[in-house]
Amino acid sequence: MPAPNLSTNWLTTWQREINAMLEQTLARFETVYGYPPGGNKVVVADQQSRAAAARLQGAAVPAALVAFYSSIAELQLPDIDHGYFIHSPDLVLDHLTEYGRVRLTDHRTGIVFGSDGGGILFALDQTEQVHRSTTASWSDDFEPAAPSLTQFLEQLHRAVADFTDDTKPHPATENI
């Protein structure tokens, strides 16, 4: 699902597709894995999260992240791979106040906006490239994860699609 930018229409479609795949997956999750799923969801932006997104804009946060938070308040995918979380805009603001920008390279800093289930952080730089920490630390090395937030979201879409395929019933094992 290519996207030239993070338009409201693209984000709405992305969110609906993720939720549709999650609905399929979560319906069979416990049968497939033997334990109940976590709280996997995409939270649509509301008035409070949009206000926080506007405050992010005032904090010189990359426009792609502000656009994301204008449509989607947060993402929680604890059962996909090692887990993926895009933090709420309020949490991003709190972290920005507490920790400031993280050093991504000798010449770039970024805003932490997400994490995985193991504490790896995701940060967006001013060119809107996504970086991931190499350890569960705010002060260690970061490496490129995706050329843009859009491509990062496309990667999450593929991860959810792959996970959904893994939990589909397989005809060969259906009657066992």
MDTraj code that builds the backbone (N, CA, C; nanometers):
import mdtraj as md
import numpy as np

residues = "MET PRO ALA PRO ASN LEU SER THR ASN TRP LEU THR THR TRP GLN ARG GLU ILE ASN ALA MET LEU GLU GLN THR LEU ALA ARG PHE GLU THR VAL TYR GLY TYR PRO PRO GLY GLY ASN LYS VAL VAL VAL ALA ASP GLN GLN SER ARG ALA ALA ALA ALA ARG LEU GLN GLY ALA ALA VAL PRO ALA ALA LEU VAL ALA PHE TYR SER SER ILE ALA GLU LEU GLN LEU PRO ASP ILE ASP HIS GLY TYR PHE ILE HIS SER PRO ASP LEU VAL LEU ASP HIS LEU THR GLU TYR GLY ARG VAL ARG LEU THR ASP HIS ARG THR GLY ILE VAL PHE GLY SER ASP GLY GLY GLY ILE LEU PHE ALA LEU ASP GLN THR GLU GLN VAL HIS ARG SER THR THR ALA SER TRP SER ASP ASP PHE GLU PRO ALA ALA PRO SER LEU THR GLN PHE LEU GLU GLN LEU HIS ARG ALA VAL ALA ASP PHE THR ASP ASP THR LYS PRO HIS PRO ALA THR GLU ASN ILE".split()
xyz = np.array([
    [0.0831, -0.1180, 0.0000],
    [0.0000, 0.0000, 0.0000],
    [0.0871, 0.1236, 0.0000],
    [0.1395, 0.1629, -0.1146],
    [0.2292, 0.2782, -0.1221],
    [0.1572, 0.4074, -0.0855],
    [0.2338, 0.4995, -0.0265],
    [0.1769, 0.6284, 0.0121],
    [0.2820, 0.7370, -0.0059],
    [0.2481, 0.8423, -0.0784],
    [0.3448, 0.9486, -0.0974],
    [0.3676, 1.0291, 0.0307],
    [0.2680, 1.0344, 0.1183],
    [0.2816, 1.1051, 0.2454],
    [0.1803, 1.0482, 0.3422],
    [0.1797, 1.1010, 0.4612],
    [0.0872, 1.0507, 0.5622],
    [-0.0419, 1.1325, 0.5616],
    [-0.1192, 1.1187, 0.4566],
    [-0.2467, 1.1896, 0.4490],
    [-0.3460, 1.1243, 0.5451],
    [-0.4471, 1.1989, 0.5805],
    [-0.5518, 1.1464, 0.6679],
    [-0.6171, 1.0240, 0.6055],
    [-0.6427, 1.0281, 0.4765],
    [-0.7054, 0.9135, 0.4083],
    [-0.6159, 0.7904, 0.4139],
    [-0.4855, 0.8084, 0.3885],
    [-0.3936, 0.6954, 0.3923],
    [-0.3875, 0.6367, 0.5333],
    [-0.3772, 0.7232, 0.6345],
    [-0.3701, 0.6759, 0.7733],
    [-0.4990, 0.6062, 0.8154],
    [-0.6131, 0.6567, 0.7709],
    [-0.7411, 0.5931, 0.8035],
    [-0.7482, 0.4545, 0.7408],
    [-0.7074, 0.4429, 0.6154],
    [-0.7052, 0.3128, 0.5483],
    [-0.6087, 0.2187, 0.6184],
    [-0.4903, 0.2663, 0.6527],
    [-0.3892, 0.1860, 0.7222],
    [-0.4455, 0.1333, 0.8541],
    [-0.5058, 0.2218, 0.9308],
    [-0.5620, 0.1846, 1.0608],
    [-0.6722, 0.0804, 1.0440],
    [-0.7600, 0.0986, 0.9478],
    [-0.8692, 0.0027, 0.9246],
    [-0.8155, -0.1335, 0.8827],
    [-0.7146, -0.1342, 0.7958],
    [-0.6563, -0.2617, 0.7521],
    [-0.5877, -0.3333, 0.8675],
    [-0.5145, -0.2595, 0.9495],
    [-0.4492, -0.3209, 1.0661],
    [-0.5554, -0.3800, 1.1583],
    [-0.6588, -0.3022, 1.1901],
    [-0.7637, -0.3513, 1.2801],
    [-0.8366, -0.4723, 1.2218],
    [-0.8602, -0.4747, 1.0912],
    [-0.9258, -0.5899, 1.0286],
    [-0.8381, -0.7152, 1.0407],
    [-0.7083, -0.6988, 1.0172],
    [-0.6182, -0.8141, 1.0308],
    [-0.6109, -0.8593, 1.1762],
    [-0.6063, -0.7634, 1.2700],
    [-0.6026, -0.7994, 1.4119],
    [-0.7281, -0.8749, 1.4528],
    [-0.8423, -0.8320, 1.4028],
    [-0.9677, -0.8994, 1.4361],
    [-0.9619, -1.0463, 1.3938],
    [-0.9130, -1.0714, 1.2728],
    [-0.8972, -1.2097, 1.2238],
    [-0.8016, -1.2875, 1.3125],
    [-0.6887, -1.2281, 1.3411],
    [-0.5831, -1.2944, 1.4166],
    [-0.6251, -1.3216, 1.5599],
    [-0.6829, -1.2223, 1.6250],
    [-0.7163, -1.2361, 1.7665],
    [-0.8293, -1.3357, 1.7892],
    [-0.9142, -1.3558, 1.6886],
    [-1.0219, -1.4538, 1.7008],
    [-0.9667, -1.5959, 1.7147],
    [-0.8506, -1.6228, 1.6587],
    [-0.7895, -1.7571, 1.6636],
    [-0.6663, -1.7635, 1.7525],
    [-0.6252, -1.6521, 1.8072],
    [-0.4973, -1.6438, 1.8772],
    [-0.4825, -1.7497, 1.9860],
    [-0.5771, -1.7567, 2.0776],
    [-0.5642, -1.8494, 2.1904],
    [-0.5635, -1.9946, 2.1444],
    [-0.6396, -2.0264, 2.0420],
    [-0.6407, -2.1621, 1.9861],
    [-0.5036, -2.1975, 1.9292],
    [-0.4431, -2.1032, 1.8599],
    [-0.3137, -2.1280, 1.7948],
    [-0.1993, -2.1286, 1.8955],
    [-0.1989, -2.0333, 1.9903],
    [-0.0835, -2.0157, 2.0786],
    [-0.1028, -2.0700, 2.2197],
    [-0.2254, -2.1007, 2.2579],
    [-0.2480, -2.1611, 2.3887],
    [-0.2583, -2.0637, 2.5046],
    [-0.2597, -1.9366, 2.4776],
    [-0.2770, -1.8341, 2.5814],
    [-0.3476, -1.7144, 2.5182],
    [-0.4113, -1.6324, 2.5993],
    [-0.4871, -1.5204, 2.5417],
    [-0.3950, -1.4109, 2.4868],
    [-0.4443, -1.3378, 2.3873],
    [-0.3628, -1.2292, 2.3312],
    [-0.3565, -1.1103, 2.4252],
    [-0.2571, -1.0250, 2.4020],
    [-0.2479, -0.8981, 2.4741],
    [-0.3434, -0.7974, 2.4125],
    [-0.3318, -0.6751, 2.4552],
    [-0.4195, -0.5684, 2.4063],
    [-0.3704, -0.5092, 2.2757],
    [-0.3852, -0.5815, 2.1674],
    [-0.3415, -0.5369, 2.0345],
    [-0.4458, -0.4423, 1.9763],
    [-0.4055, -0.3181, 1.9475],
    [-0.5024, -0.2233, 1.8932],
    [-0.4346, -0.0997, 1.8363],
    [-0.5098, -0.0357, 1.7475],
    [-0.4734, 0.0957, 1.6959],
    [-0.5775, 0.1907, 1.7535],
    [-0.5326, 0.2896, 1.8289],
    [-0.6234, 0.3836, 1.8938],
    [-0.6378, 0.5070, 1.8044],
    [-0.7599, 0.5322, 1.7604],
    [-0.7878, 0.6477, 1.6752],
    [-0.7758, 0.7756, 1.7578],
    [-0.7246, 0.8795, 1.6947],
    [-0.7058, 1.0080, 1.7632],
    [-0.8397, 1.0640, 1.8102],
    [-0.8357, 1.1254, 1.9268],
    [-0.9524, 1.1959, 1.9787],
    [-0.9108, 1.3412, 2.0036],
    [-0.9984, 1.4170, 2.0633],
    [-0.9705, 1.5593, 2.0850],
    [-0.8448, 1.5805, 2.1703],
    [-0.8279, 1.4989, 2.2737],
    [-0.7120, 1.5115, 2.3623],
    [-0.5813, 1.4796, 2.2894],
    [-0.5795, 1.3711, 2.2118],
    [-0.4555, 1.3353, 2.1420],
    [-0.4248, 1.4348, 2.0297],
    [-0.5278, 1.4902, 1.9671],
    [-0.5042, 1.5929, 1.8641],
    [-0.4455, 1.7199, 1.9265],
    [-0.4905, 1.7541, 2.0470],
    [-0.4341, 1.8699, 2.1169],
    [-0.2871, 1.8446, 2.1506],
    [-0.2549, 1.7222, 2.1925],
    [-0.1152, 1.6875, 2.2206],
    [-0.0333, 1.6910, 2.0915],
    [-0.0915, 1.6478, 1.9808],
    [-0.0219, 1.6537, 1.8510],
    [0.0097, 1.7984, 1.8159],
    [-0.0832, 1.8882, 1.8431],
    [-0.0593, 2.0308, 1.8159],
    [0.0546, 2.0835, 1.9031],
    [0.0639, 2.0355, 2.0276],
    [0.1756, 2.0765, 2.1141],
    [0.3088, 2.0208, 2.0623],
    [0.3044, 1.9019, 2.0029],
    [0.4251, 1.8454, 1.9423],
    [0.4729, 1.9336, 1.8277],
    [0.3787, 1.9839, 1.7504],
    [0.4150, 2.0712, 1.6387],
    [0.4905, 2.1932, 1.6905],
    [0.4480, 2.2452, 1.8044],
    [0.5165, 2.3590, 1.8652],
    [0.6538, 2.3238, 1.9206],
    [0.6796, 2.1946, 1.9401],
    [0.8086, 2.1494, 1.9926],
    [0.9041, 2.1104, 1.8802],
    [0.8755, 2.1532, 1.7583],
    [0.9599, 2.1271, 1.6415],
    [0.9779, 1.9775, 1.6150],
    [0.8700, 1.9031, 1.6300],
    [0.8696, 1.7603, 1.5992],
    [0.8438, 1.7456, 1.4497],
    [0.9064, 1.6485, 1.3833],
    [0.8856, 1.6310, 1.2395],
    [0.7371, 1.6238, 1.2019],
    [0.7043, 1.6858, 1.0891],
    [0.5653, 1.6959, 1.0438],
    [0.4988, 1.5592, 1.0267],
    [0.5737, 1.4582, 0.9863],
    [0.5150, 1.3250, 0.9671],
    [0.4591, 1.2705, 1.0978],
    [0.5283, 1.2939, 1.2079],
    [0.4803, 1.2448, 1.3367],
    [0.3562, 1.3212, 1.3814],
    [0.3551, 1.4515, 1.3584],
    [0.2369, 1.5319, 1.3905],
    [0.1179, 1.4837, 1.3061],
    [0.1399, 1.4573, 1.1783],
    [0.0333, 1.4072, 1.0909],
    [-0.0190, 1.2727, 1.1419],
    [0.0722, 1.1846, 1.1814],
    [0.0318, 1.0546, 1.2354],
    [-0.0598, 1.0743, 1.3556],
    [-0.0151, 1.1566, 1.4509],
    [-0.0922, 1.1758, 1.5738],
    [-0.2214, 1.2539, 1.5529],
    [-0.2353, 1.3195, 1.4420],
    [-0.3615, 1.3867, 1.4120],
    [-0.4698, 1.2863, 1.3733],
    [-0.4286, 1.1656, 1.3350],
    [-0.5232, 1.0599, 1.2971],
    [-0.5239, 0.9423, 1.3938],
    [-0.4076, 0.9088, 1.4462],
    [-0.3934, 0.7903, 1.5312],
    [-0.3247, 0.8315, 1.6615],
    [-0.3867, 0.7979, 1.7745],
    [-0.3339, 0.8381, 1.9047],
    [-0.2192, 0.7490, 1.9511],
    [-0.2290, 0.6211, 1.9246],
    [-0.1218, 0.5286, 1.9604],
    [-0.1481, 0.3926, 1.9004],
    [-0.0462, 0.3071, 1.9080],
    [-0.0550, 0.1726, 1.8533],
    [0.0048, 0.0774, 1.9553],
    [-0.0663, -0.0312, 1.9804],
    [-0.0170, -0.1338, 2.0723],
    [-0.0287, -0.2688, 2.0033],
    [0.0856, -0.3293, 1.9750],
    [0.0888, -0.4611, 1.9106],
    [0.1813, -0.5535, 1.9901],
    [0.1447, -0.5882, 2.1145],
    [0.2354, -0.6692, 2.1959],
    [0.2600, -0.8096, 2.1427],
    [0.1701, -0.8621, 2.0594],
    [0.1839, -0.9997, 2.0118],
    [0.2438, -1.0120, 1.8728],
    [0.2742, -0.9012, 1.8082],
    [0.3320, -0.9052, 1.6735],
    [0.4847, -0.9015, 1.6867],
    [0.5504, -1.0064, 1.6380],
    [0.6962, -1.0204, 1.6535],
    [0.7321, -1.0057, 1.8013],
    [0.8240, -0.9151, 1.8314],
    [0.8633, -0.8904, 1.9711],
    [0.7756, -0.7843, 2.0354],
    [0.6770, -0.7389, 1.9629],
    [0.5888, -0.6322, 2.0094],
    [0.6273, -0.5010, 1.9433],
    [0.5278, -0.4204, 1.9150],
    [0.5499, -0.2865, 1.8607],
    [0.4559, -0.1914, 1.9317],
    [0.5087, -0.0771, 1.9685],
    [0.4297, 0.0242, 2.0370],
    [0.4662, 0.1609, 1.9802],
    [0.3665, 0.2334, 1.9336],
    [0.3869, 0.3739, 1.9006],
    [0.3212, 0.4490, 2.0142],
    [0.4025, 0.5198, 2.0879],
    [0.3579, 0.5864, 2.2098],
    [0.2567, 0.6967, 2.1804],
    [0.1779, 0.7292, 2.2795],
    [0.0814, 0.8383, 2.2665],
    [0.1566, 0.9709, 2.2543],
    [0.0959, 1.0721, 2.1950],
    [0.1646, 1.2015, 2.1842],
    [0.1943, 1.2621, 2.3208],
    [0.1089, 1.2370, 2.4205],
    [0.1372, 1.2857, 2.5562],
    [0.2650, 1.2226, 2.6108],
    [0.2832, 1.0931, 2.5883],
    [0.4042, 1.0256, 2.6358],
    [0.5269, 1.0765, 2.5611],
    [0.5138, 1.1004, 2.4315],
    [0.6257, 1.1555, 2.3540],
    [0.6657, 1.2922, 2.4119],
    [0.5663, 1.3740, 2.4426],
    [0.5952, 1.5058, 2.5026],
    [0.6619, 1.4904, 2.6390],
    [0.6120, 1.3969, 2.7211],
    [0.6738, 1.3729, 2.8523],
    [0.8192, 1.3293, 2.8368],
    [0.8442, 1.2349, 2.7458],
    [0.9813, 1.1879, 2.7231],
    [1.0700, 1.2996, 2.6681],
    [1.0153, 1.3813, 2.5831],
    [1.0918, 1.4924, 2.5273],
    [1.1313, 1.5897, 2.6384],
    [1.0402, 1.6150, 2.7298],
    [1.0690, 1.7032, 2.8434],
    [1.1714, 1.6400, 2.9365],
    [1.1545, 1.5117, 2.9661],
    [1.2417, 1.4437, 3.0619],
    [1.3797, 1.4110, 3.0057],
    [1.3844, 1.3602, 2.8839],
    [1.5105, 1.3109, 2.8268],
    [1.5658, 1.3984, 2.7147],
    [1.4823, 1.4799, 2.6551],
    [1.5244, 1.5582, 2.5399],
    [1.5329, 1.4712, 2.4163],
    [1.5982, 1.5226, 2.3166],
    [1.6186, 1.4475, 2.1925],
    [1.7315, 1.3469, 2.2140],
    [1.7227, 1.2342, 2.1449],
    [1.8282, 1.1334, 2.1544],
    [1.9288, 1.1555, 2.0424],
    [2.0546, 1.1218, 2.0711],
    [2.1593, 1.1324, 1.9696],
    [2.1531, 1.0078, 1.8825],
    [2.1302, 1.0289, 1.7529],
    [2.1183, 0.9180, 1.6583],
    [2.2501, 0.8919, 1.5869],
    [2.3174, 0.9985, 1.5475],
    [2.4495, 0.9923, 1.4843],
    [2.5269, 1.1118, 1.5383],
    [2.6478, 1.1292, 1.4903],
    [2.7258, 1.2451, 1.5330],
    [2.6597, 1.3760, 1.4936],
    [2.5762, 1.3728, 1.3906],
    [2.5181, 1.4968, 1.3385],
    [2.3660, 1.5015, 1.3431],
    [2.3029, 1.3986, 1.3982],
    [2.1562, 1.3949, 1.3996],
    [2.1034, 1.3598, 1.5378],
    [1.9919, 1.4236, 1.5702],
    [1.9174, 1.3870, 1.6899],
    [1.7769, 1.3489, 1.6467],
    [1.7027, 1.2901, 1.7373],
    [1.5678, 1.2486, 1.7025],
    [1.4749, 1.2477, 1.8215],
    [1.3488, 1.2257, 1.7918],
    [1.2417, 1.2189, 1.8898],
    [1.2011, 1.0731, 1.9048],
    [1.2079, 1.0189, 2.0260],
    [1.1620, 0.8821, 2.0493],
    [1.0095, 0.8820, 2.0448],
    [0.9541, 0.7944, 1.9602],
    [0.8087, 0.7877, 1.9453],
    [0.7536, 0.6469, 1.9661],
    [0.8409, 0.5486, 1.9797],
    [0.7920, 0.4127, 1.9933],
    [0.8962, 0.3189, 2.0493],
    [0.8554, 0.1940, 2.0681],
    [0.9452, 0.0920, 2.1215],
    [0.8935, -0.0451, 2.0808],
    [0.9746, -0.1458, 2.1083],
    [0.9269, -0.2823, 2.0881],
    [0.9119, -0.3468, 2.2260],
    [0.8748, -0.4713, 2.2299],
    [0.8512, -0.5388, 2.3569],
    [0.9770, -0.5656, 2.4375],
    [1.0936, -0.5471, 2.3789],
    [1.2187, -0.5698, 2.4497],
    [1.2895, -0.4423, 2.4908],
    [1.2261, -0.3286, 2.4726],
    [1.2851, -0.2017, 2.5141],
    [1.3635, -0.1291, 2.4065],
    [1.3696, -0.1853, 2.2867],
    [1.4339, -0.1157, 2.1755],
    [1.3485, 0.0069, 2.1423],
    [1.4129, 0.1196, 2.1184],
    [1.3427, 0.2451, 2.0928],
    [1.3407, 0.2786, 1.9444],
    [1.2365, 0.3475, 1.9024],
    [1.2263, 0.3993, 1.7661],
    [1.2224, 0.5508, 1.7750],
    [1.3040, 0.6163, 1.6935],
    [1.3128, 0.7626, 1.6947],
    [1.3057, 0.8150, 1.5525],
    [1.2515, 0.9341, 1.5392],
    [1.2372, 0.9994, 1.4096],
    [1.3260, 1.1231, 1.4089],
    [1.4103, 1.1359, 1.3043],
    [1.4960, 1.2540, 1.2951],
    [1.4264, 1.3634, 1.2138],
    [1.4900, 1.4773, 1.1998],
    [1.4290, 1.5912, 1.1297],
    [1.4081, 1.5660, 0.9806],
    [1.4820, 1.4708, 0.9225],
    [1.4594, 1.4359, 0.7818],
    [1.3467, 1.3330, 0.7686],
    [1.2892, 1.2955, 0.8820],
    [1.1786, 1.2010, 0.8932],
    [1.2200, 1.0569, 0.8674],
    [1.3485, 1.0273, 0.8888],
    [1.3977, 0.8901, 0.8826],
    [1.3795, 0.8271, 1.0207],
    [1.3382, 0.6994, 1.0228],
    [1.3194, 0.6267, 1.1476],
    [1.4474, 0.5514, 1.1811],
    [1.4859, 0.5604, 1.3082],
    [1.6037, 0.4893, 1.3598],
    [1.5584, 0.3996, 1.4741],
    [1.6335, 0.2916, 1.4961],
    [1.6051, 0.2032, 1.6103],
    [1.7308, 0.1915, 1.6937],
    [1.7121, 0.1868, 1.8262],
    [1.8273, 0.1714, 1.9144],
    [1.8805, 0.0292, 1.9006],
    [2.0110, 0.0142, 1.9215],
    [2.0711, -0.1192, 1.9118],
    [2.0602, -0.1947, 2.0433],
    [2.0306, -0.1223, 2.1515],
    [2.0061, -0.1834, 2.2825],
    [1.8867, -0.1120, 2.3456],
    [1.8425, -0.1620, 2.4580],
    [1.7293, -0.1004, 2.5284],
    [1.7795, 0.0183, 2.6107],
    [1.8232, 0.1227, 2.5410],
    [1.8813, 0.2387, 2.6092],
    [1.8562, 0.3659, 2.5296],
    [1.8389, 0.4758, 2.6018],
    [1.8207, 0.6071, 2.5403],
    [1.9542, 0.6658, 2.4965],
    [2.0641, 0.6108, 2.5444],
    [2.1928, 0.6753, 2.5170],
    [2.2895, 0.5905, 2.4360],
    [2.2483, 0.4736, 2.3911],
    [2.3370, 0.3913, 2.3097],
    [2.3177, 0.4210, 2.1617],
    [2.3779, 0.3391, 2.0794],
    [2.3739, 0.3601, 1.9350],
    [2.2354, 0.3380, 1.8766],
    [2.2099, 0.4100, 1.7684],
    [2.0887, 0.3925, 1.6891],
    [2.1321, 0.3593, 1.5474],
    [2.0469, 0.2856, 1.4762],
    [2.0729, 0.2512, 1.3365],
    [1.9472, 0.2794, 1.2549],
    [1.9627, 0.3047, 1.1264],
    [1.8444, 0.3296, 1.0427],
    [1.7509, 0.2085, 1.0433],
    [1.6204, 0.2360, 1.0524],
    [1.5197, 0.1298, 1.0497],
    [1.4284, 0.1425, 0.9276],
    [1.4047, 0.2659, 0.8837],
    [1.3206, 0.2903, 0.7661],
    [1.3496, 0.4305, 0.7157],
    [1.3467, 0.4489, 0.5833],
    [1.3767, 0.5811, 0.5267],
    [1.2746, 0.6895, 0.5628],
    [1.1533, 0.6474, 0.6055],
    [1.0503, 0.7452, 0.6404],
    [0.9514, 0.6813, 0.7376],
    [0.8715, 0.7649, 0.8013],
    [0.7678, 0.7121, 0.8893],
    [0.6662, 0.6313, 0.8085],
    [0.6347, 0.6758, 0.6895],
    [0.5423, 0.6012, 0.6033],
    [0.5945, 0.4602, 0.5788],
    [0.7215, 0.4482, 0.5457],
    [0.7771, 0.3156, 0.5191],
    [0.7845, 0.2313, 0.6468],
    [0.8076, 0.2939, 0.7605],
    [0.8038, 0.2232, 0.8882],
    [0.6631, 0.1673, 0.9121],
    [0.5608, 0.2477, 0.8865],
    [0.4228, 0.2020, 0.9036],
    [0.3900, 0.0908, 0.8043],
    [0.4443, 0.0980, 0.6839],
    [0.4259, -0.0102, 0.5868],
    [0.4918, -0.1388, 0.6372],
    [0.6087, -0.1271, 0.7024],
    [0.6739, -0.2443, 0.7613],
    [0.5856, -0.3060, 0.8702],
    [0.5247, -0.2207, 0.9535],
    [0.4337, -0.2719, 1.0571],
    [0.3137, -0.3411, 0.9927],
    [0.2629, -0.2837, 0.8859],
    [0.1504, -0.3436, 0.8128],
    [0.1880, -0.4837, 0.7656],
    [0.3078, -0.4979, 0.7069],
    [0.3537, -0.6297, 0.6599],
    [0.3704, -0.7271, 0.7765],
    [0.4222, -0.6791, 0.8900],
    [0.4399, -0.7661, 1.0072],
    [0.3051, -0.8180, 1.0567],
    [0.2052, -0.7321, 1.0595],
    [0.0712, -0.7745, 1.1019],
    [0.0130, -0.8719, 0.9990],
    [0.0318, -0.8439, 0.8701],
    [-0.0185, -0.9336, 0.7654],
    [0.0484, -1.0711, 0.7763],
    [0.1787, -1.0747, 0.7980],
    [0.2492, -1.2021, 0.8131],
    [0.1978, -1.2784, 0.9355],
    [0.1771, -1.2075, 1.0447],
    [0.1278, -1.2704, 1.1664],
    [-0.0130, -1.3247, 1.1443],
    [-0.0950, -1.2501, 1.0726],
    [-0.2310, -1.2943, 1.0410],
    [-0.2257, -1.4218, 0.9575],
    [-0.1363, -1.4255, 0.8592],
    [-0.1211, -1.5464, 0.7774],
    [-0.0779, -1.6657, 0.8629],
    [0.0088, -1.6416, 0.9620],
    [0.0571, -1.7494, 1.0490],
    [-0.0537, -1.8073, 1.1368],
    [-0.1567, -1.7290, 1.1658],
    [-0.2631, -1.7777, 1.2543],
    [-0.3861, -1.8277, 1.1791],
    [-0.3828, -1.8187, 1.0462],
    [-0.4959, -1.8699, 0.9673],
    [-0.4994, -2.0216, 0.9774],
    [-0.6202, -2.0787, 0.9731],
    [-0.6278, -2.2251, 0.9724],
    [-0.5657, -2.2806, 0.8443],
    [-0.4915, -2.3868, 0.8595],
    [-0.4303, -2.4519, 0.7446],
    [-0.5113, -2.5766, 0.7108],
    [-0.5542, -2.5905, 0.5856],
    [-0.6404, -2.7028, 0.5468],
    [-0.5861, -2.8388, 0.5884],
    [-0.4549, -2.8581, 0.5841],
    [-0.3967, -2.9885, 0.6165],
    [-0.4152, -3.0240, 0.7644],
    [-0.4280, -2.9225, 0.8509],
    [-0.4393, -2.9499, 0.9949],
    [-0.5792, -2.9221, 1.0483],
    [-0.6704, -2.8805, 0.9646],
    [-0.8056, -2.8408, 1.0072],
    [-0.8798, -2.9557, 1.0761],
    [-0.8666, -3.0778, 1.0271],
    [-0.9454, -3.1891, 1.0800],
    [-0.8692, -3.2774, 1.1781],
    [-0.7575, -3.2285, 1.2259],
    [-0.6776, -3.3112, 1.3190],
    [-0.7317, -3.2964, 1.4586],
])
top = md.Topology()
chain = top.add_chain()
for i, resn in enumerate(residues, 1):
    res = top.add_residue(resn, chain, resSeq=i)
    for name in ("N", "CA", "C"):
        top.add_atom(name, md.element.get_by_symbol(name[0]), res)
traj = md.Trajectory(xyz[None], top)
